[in-house]
Amino acid sequence: MSRYNREDAVTDHKHSGDKFKPNDRVKRSNGTSGCCGTVKDVRAELTAGRVEPTHKEREKHLMITVAWDNGTISSFSPEALEAAK
């Protein structure tokens, strides 16, 4: 997997990465109350395409790496996060 700088990831991908940048405070956007975290990295990753058996393409997707206040680190799509208030 190759790393892109933030500008390349935004240019190469159909989703905008302007929503988050490193050191932004975020929380999950699924409506549950949980801990907040800090964005550590914004990158494009190659992931499997659609789940259809005949569709074997790999697609680039923007991923946000978050260091949560409880000490864990995880990656999410930008749609799964929102800015913490």
Backbone as JSON, one array per atom type, in Angstrom:
{
  "sequence": "MSRYNREDAVTDHKHSGDKFKPNDRVKRSNGTSGCCGTVKDVRAELTAGRVEPTHKEREKHLMITVAWDNGTISSFSPEALEAAK",
  "N": [[0.86, -1.16, 0.0], [0.62, 2.13, -0.89], [1.49, 5.35, 0.35], [-0.13, 8.5, 0.34], [0.19, 12.02, 0.11], [-1.92, 14.43, 1.74], [-3.13, 16.16, -0.18], [-2.88, 14.7, -2.59], [-4.49, 12.49, -1.98], [-7.02, 13.62, -1.81], [-7.31, 14.6, -4.41], [-7.16, 12.24, -5.91], [-9.39, 10.82, -5.2], [-12.93, 10.18, -5.05], [-14.4, 11.16, -2.93], [-14.49, 13.98, -0.8], [-11.75, 15.13, 1.1], [-11.64, 17.34, 2.61], [-13.04, 17.67, 4.88], [-11.86, 16.77, 7.28], [-8.72, 17.16, 9.0], [-5.33, 16.47, 10.12], [-5.02, 16.54, 13.68], [-7.57, 17.52, 14.2], [-10.48, 17.41, 16.27], [-12.67, 14.73, 16.75], [-15.71, 12.69, 16.66], [-17.66, 9.66, 16.65], [-20.18, 9.4, 14.15], [-22.52, 8.02, 14.47], [-24.48, 8.52, 16.31], [-24.33, 7.49, 18.88], [-23.29, 7.96, 22.28], [-20.0, 8.44, 23.01], [-16.44, 8.21, 23.45], [-14.3, 10.94, 22.44], [-11.9, 11.76, 19.86], [-8.66, 12.32, 18.28], [-7.72, 13.31, 15.06], [-5.22, 11.63, 13.36], [-4.14, 10.92, 10.89], [-4.75, 11.26, 7.39], [-5.56, 9.43, 4.65], [-5.38, 7.73, 1.44], [-6.6, 4.56, 0.7], [-6.32, 1.39, -0.88], [-9.05, -0.6, -1.35], [-11.23, -3.46, -1.26], [-13.59, -3.77, -3.89], [-17.06, -3.53, -4.72], [-19.32, -5.94, -3.22], [-20.06, -7.9, -4.91], [-19.6, -11.06, -6.51], [-18.48, -11.07, -9.08], [-17.17, -8.72, -9.3], [-14.11, -7.68, -9.04], [-12.45, -5.57, -8.78], [-10.24, -3.19, -7.27], [-10.69, -0.36, -5.24], [-9.93, 3.09, -4.56], [-10.22, 4.54, -1.4], [-10.87, 7.11, 0.9], [-9.41, 7.25, 4.07], [-9.57, 7.87, 7.54], [-7.43, 8.08, 10.22], [-7.78, 7.7, 13.64], [-6.86, 8.65, 16.9], [-8.15, 7.67, 19.79], [-9.51, 9.04, 22.85], [-9.53, 7.12, 24.83], [-7.3, 5.62, 24.37], [-7.15, 3.83, 22.22], [-6.59, 3.17, 18.7], [-7.98, 3.7, 15.53], [-9.36, 3.29, 12.19], [-11.48, 5.09, 9.97], [-14.03, 5.8, 7.52], [-14.57, 9.08, 6.12], [-17.3, 9.68, 6.26], [-18.22, 8.36, 8.51], [-17.53, 9.82, 10.69], [-17.75, 12.81, 12.72], [-17.27, 16.29, 13.46], [-16.12, 17.05, 16.72], [-17.75, 18.83, 19.3]],
  "CA": [[0.0, 0.0, 0.0], [1.42, 3.34, -0.94], [0.94, 6.49, 1.08], [-0.31, 9.73, -0.41], [-0.01, 13.18, 0.98], [-3.34, 14.77, 1.81], [-3.6, 16.74, -1.43], [-3.03, 13.61, -3.55], [-5.64, 11.66, -1.59], [-8.24, 14.33, -2.18], [-7.37, 14.68, -5.86], [-7.33, 10.92, -6.48], [-10.55, 10.13, -4.67], [-14.2, 10.82, -5.36], [-14.93, 11.81, -1.72], [-13.66, 15.11, -0.38], [-11.05, 14.99, 2.36], [-11.56, 18.66, 3.24], [-13.83, 17.65, 6.1], [-10.98, 16.58, 8.44], [-7.27, 17.24, 8.82], [-4.66, 16.05, 11.36], [-5.23, 17.28, 14.94], [-8.98, 17.85, 14.41], [-11.19, 16.6, 17.26], [-13.81, 14.07, 16.11], [-16.44, 11.64, 17.35], [-18.42, 8.83, 15.72], [-21.42, 10.07, 13.73], [-23.64, 7.08, 14.53], [-25.46, 8.95, 17.28], [-24.09, 6.98, 20.22], [-22.36, 8.78, 23.04], [-18.76, 7.72, 23.23], [-15.32, 9.13, 23.63], [-13.83, 11.71, 21.29], [-10.54, 11.43, 19.48], [-7.91, 13.28, 17.49], [-7.3, 12.79, 13.75], [-3.77, 11.48, 13.25], [-3.7, 10.74, 9.51], [-5.76, 11.18, 6.34], [-4.86, 8.75, 3.55], [-6.16, 6.93, 0.5], [-6.26, 3.14, 0.77], [-6.97, 0.52, -1.83], [-9.92, -1.54, -0.67], [-12.02, -4.29, -2.17], [-14.74, -3.09, -4.48], [-18.38, -4.01, -4.3], [-19.32, -7.3, -2.68], [-20.49, -8.83, -5.94], [-18.54, -12.01, -6.82], [-17.85, -10.79, -10.37], [-16.52, -7.41, -9.23], [-12.87, -7.92, -8.32], [-11.64, -4.36, -8.8], [-9.92, -2.53, -6.0], [-10.99, 1.06, -5.36], [-9.33, 3.96, -3.55], [-11.15, 5.16, -0.47], [-10.22, 7.95, 1.88], [-9.52, 6.72, 5.42], [-9.14, 8.77, 8.59], [-6.93, 7.38, 11.4], [-8.13, 8.46, 14.84], [-6.38, 8.22, 18.22], [-9.25, 7.95, 20.71], [-9.12, 9.45, 24.2], [-9.36, 5.94, 25.68], [-6.02, 4.99, 24.06], [-7.18, 2.98, 21.03], [-6.42, 3.81, 17.4], [-8.77, 3.01, 14.51], [-9.54, 4.01, 10.93], [-12.86, 5.22, 9.54], [-14.29, 6.65, 6.36], [-14.99, 10.4, 6.58], [-18.73, 9.69, 6.52], [-18.5, 7.77, 9.81], [-17.06, 10.73, 11.74], [-18.2, 14.2, 12.7], [-16.46, 17.15, 14.31], [-16.54, 17.12, 18.12], [-18.05, 20.21, 19.71]],
  "C": [[0.9, 1.23, 0.0], [0.71, 4.46, -0.21], [0.87, 7.68, 0.15], [-0.27, 10.88, 0.57], [-1.47, 13.59, 0.85], [-3.89, 15.31, 0.5], [-3.79, 15.67, -2.51], [-4.26, 12.77, -3.25], [-6.94, 12.33, -2.01], [-8.4, 14.38, -3.68], [-7.71, 13.33, -6.48], [-8.64, 10.26, -6.1], [-11.83, 10.91, -4.92], [-14.83, 11.5, -4.14], [-13.97, 12.91, -1.29], [-13.03, 14.84, 0.97], [-10.96, 16.3, 3.1], [-12.28, 18.69, 4.59], [-12.94, 17.56, 7.34], [-9.52, 16.72, 8.04], [-6.61, 16.82, 10.12], [-4.86, 17.07, 12.49], [-6.65, 17.79, 15.14], [-9.56, 16.92, 15.47], [-12.45, 16.04, 16.61], [-14.51, 13.12, 17.07], [-17.17, 10.84, 16.28], [-19.73, 9.53, 15.38], [-22.63, 9.16, 13.8], [-24.65, 7.4, 15.62], [-25.25, 8.42, 18.69], [-23.14, 7.92, 20.96], [-21.13, 7.92, 23.34], [-17.63, 8.72, 23.37], [-14.99, 9.85, 22.32], [-12.4, 11.29, 20.99], [-9.92, 12.53, 18.65], [-7.49, 12.63, 16.18], [-5.78, 12.77, 13.7], [-3.29, 11.43, 11.81], [-4.91, 10.71, 8.59], [-5.04, 10.56, 5.14], [-5.85, 8.03, 2.64], [-5.67, 5.49, 0.6], [-6.98, 2.41, -0.35], [-7.77, -0.5, -1.05], [-10.66, -2.37, -1.71], [-13.21, -3.49, -2.67], [-16.04, -3.6, -3.92], [-18.32, -5.48, -3.91], [-19.73, -8.33, -3.72], [-19.33, -9.76, -6.33], [-17.81, -11.71, -8.14], [-17.08, -9.47, -10.36], [-15.26, -7.54, -8.38], [-11.94, -6.71, -8.33], [-11.35, -3.89, -7.38], [-10.12, -1.04, -6.22], [-10.27, 1.83, -4.27], [-10.43, 4.58, -2.71], [-10.36, 5.96, 0.54], [-10.48, 7.38, 3.27], [-8.92, 7.72, 6.4], [-8.69, 7.92, 9.78], [-7.14, 8.27, 12.61], [-7.5, 7.82, 16.07], [-7.44, 8.65, 19.22], [-8.72, 8.29, 22.09], [-8.92, 8.26, 25.14], [-8.11, 5.13, 25.33], [-6.01, 4.11, 22.82], [-7.01, 3.83, 19.76], [-7.23, 3.0, 16.39], [-8.91, 3.89, 13.28], [-11.0, 3.97, 10.51], [-12.92, 5.97, 8.23], [-14.75, 8.01, 6.9], [-16.48, 10.48, 6.93], [-19.1, 9.16, 7.9], [-18.1, 8.65, 10.97], [-17.71, 12.09, 11.61], [-17.31, 15.0, 13.65], [-17.01, 17.15, 15.73], [-16.73, 18.58, 18.5], [-17.49, 20.53, 21.06]]
}
